[in-house]
Amino acid sequence: MIKINEREDRLKKLAALKELGINPYPAKAEKTDSVDKVLADFESLQKDGKELKLAGRLRSLRAHGNLTFAHLEDGSGKIQLAFSKKAIGAESYKTFSKYIDIGDFAQVSGTAFLTHNGEKSLMVKNWKLLTKALRPLPDKWHGIEDEEDKLRKRYLDILFNPEVKEIFIKRAKFWQAMRDFMINRGFLEVETPVLENTAGGADARPFITHHNALDMDVYLRISMGELWQKRLMVAGFEKTFEIGRQFRNEGISPEHSQDYTQMEFYWAYADYEMGMKLAKEMYRYVAQETFNTLKFKIRNFEVDLAKDWEVYDFQKLVKKMTGVDPLKTTAAEIEKKLNELKIKYDKKGFNLARGIDNLWKYCRKSIGGPGFLINVPVIMEPLAKRSANNPEVVERFQVIIAGSEVGKGYSELNDPEDQAERFVKQQELREAGDEEAQMYDQDFVEALEYGMPPTCGFGVSERLFSFLMNKPARECQIFPLMKPRNK
């Protein structure tokens, strides 16, 4: 905890600086060099005696009479500074010594030199305060130790832990690699609505908000514009994708967040088998570009994305592992099996589809992958095309890695009458209490009636990134939503 008197002491220094006519929060800084480049070209810079201009946060201060050493850190690295009373002048040195603290931001200019210990340093000729920090930083050796505080004050966690900073550098590379992959294969990046009259494209409970200008309730999207991107297929686009935030008003777990980033693509004249091939290529590309490897330790699984991917049949797998045939069962039989296996499930709005899904989630925990799950029952996927070989299942695939689903795609249902019938059944489930069942979207059905070509759609969320990092989802979000603390 920060002691009150430490903050009060800094507030007094702030007032004193203002009395001296020093602006503690100037708008402009002169920064022509970066720490990493100075350190890389140190010998030549030292030889030339060129004046360098750096800016950053002071991470340490050590006074030795008329000489003070400090470490300045910018976004590229850290370097030692030497403030000499002789070099910067008595008054300037006095002001620095009396009013500057660890954590303040400063601009410095000076020349490169080596200390007696051989440390690359900068002899400061001039300095300027850029930001007066009113709160002292945590202890440099321990940083933030409380796990909740690490998420709540992520800025400090990043500041003190380079490995945390590296997570978000990798996360940026991850999404950029995915974007590059899609664009290089001819997909057009699009933006679809975040606010919707009808929340569609997934089985999920949406967030509801009120649109004041139109005086109506709207939903935050639960998919990455699935029903909108398929409208674009109707419009004549053949390859589209979107990367953005989506929202599901559901529980928190190591795999689940309520707002998160997802990518979805839609590919006209392609089916789910073509989608599987493209997804496998994308996962390998993104993993290699982001992590420089295709081998990962995830939970208790050794996952190698380079090896041949397995194909798992939903019906055969569930029947083998539980004794229940998902195509020839009832909600009562499923519920009995769930209780027998001591699987927790939500009894509100319970139905056959939810029951089978809970049973499958039990089965998947032992599957390391990488692989594709196929032949899911029609009742579990209202937006996918029925299989030509077996109309009881759909042409859907899910990417299975380390006991979980990290991507889903299917041959999109483009039969408007079949789609309307499935929406009706979904609406009946909603009215029976299933808040995750899909809503009837009449406008989308109308769009299908104008004709949509055979299309494959696929979506993957940031869960894949957190899995490849082998960390919980919240740790891989830069600022996860936190419940406010009681004051």
Steps between C-alpha positions, in 0.01 A plus 500: 500500500615856429559701811297820505800710603695388190233638273469815709876548475480484123210744496717747695778454245246562223395828660863604549580431135211720393625779727837475328325554168554143386211340313475145640284383208626663176332399175813468291817295528815497287595137444723427205657174619391172657681299765537185291667686213730691734615175662539328162715782352663597828866484397456721195277744689755523778780560251307768310387676818161564342236655726217255553144575603308234693170496687347246732419400857759515778519151650774560757684782678830479695653820635873526578567854610529713187424207271174313457454186297163403358357251257272625226264258326314554176302254292816345357722451805681648799822705530694657786509878531755708690393839638804701602473829688787629290345393169144628550564787740446544874139625485388238251667227704336627819155498337552152363626360831225661705190455287550208262394146600511148364208461263515854359537544126791712379663621183880505498774599259862401535789294369586131519772384741614190684513496880795356693302177525458492124128581494370678194363832620396851400661807660209741525551859387138613522181353640130583503216358706228351279265348757497513879378165636289546813505136607821304561548185295483162677818344634722426200589152626148378560273712280133418555456173688121487536354310201185712483702821515708378208187496285347810653821704462625338184706809415722433803515127434624572147744760628665257741470173310652485151340158446153654543586772250616229261158332516337804344773547243437139396124557505539786253717278278241223526214707362718672242619161374140384469406817315798462265409136434143586401595799284774304323237242401272758347258564787359850546494641854156639588324659798152393604266644768577459871146606597228273364122474507539122511801333659599230255775267388558305821340323795565756772331736744540857371549829679205738462523879491268785406537713189377843607478662156280220363339428838543125480696221664786354301747215549878501497610250238578144605678405177737673264222605267410149381156587366632828360797343322269242346288788370820615330518162328147572373630841385768341283811511719678166495760529778455716811632502855472712811712532815332679790344487844190298584306464822332213684326547832619172647729361768869563561746212481862443395363458145219758498472877506192713439660732246774370278654511156395262225569447130244359260535439128241411235602335175258458211507182291684314778380228739606386845773270368663792320454702819685238704795511263516881510461512880785254550726707273401817688568354846844384395582834338381709795677280757828511310484878446408570862698241697757378247399139572220253433555300819323604820450384857134573579361387833614136521517450125791511257353656186679495164315697233737369232387139527202349319175621656256237624134490397255408779146380432263654755255209519767230523708691756213584738358149478841342567576723800155516664293215356242752372423531128440875448287429192275251679440641846262716701540794734407276794764242409762771459410655836529160667846450348612849603403429860666158485826659380462784755508764227371839611249661265247781493155356563327822387378454144656154483429316175643227281745725314638652822525155655697354210729803504573450872573134438735589215689752715566216743638284218723762341714550811712196418564593135836667442474562128563676280196375315156567359169391651237426233147361459324695776120448533278747314329609822833642623572720198207699357713689246689211336411299191384141547737227389414347163602161642300525821232770541503449878839674522646820356813583304671666795853478631656615824870534566590295808820582689593410858154377598304798373349662193708777346321573175182400317385501141242341273340484161253784546129428477371685193157336469263776623214261580723268703650803675157638587393164645810478716452857622143405602633207704763725658233753592297224665805410709539866603137517604556183706779673693816440297655849495782384272273375222515710184246767408284494190653748253238565231721751315773238465257238369376755247859562388547125446190496281688719251759223479832441679766286329645193673716650774739391774523709814751473783570678827783496753531708815785619718461172693744357246759760597457435873532126436822543302628722783381229745338764718145578619294724273495797741879506524516538123265800493684826546227657717250232610174622649520510880227546756551833685637474849286609790622839614 
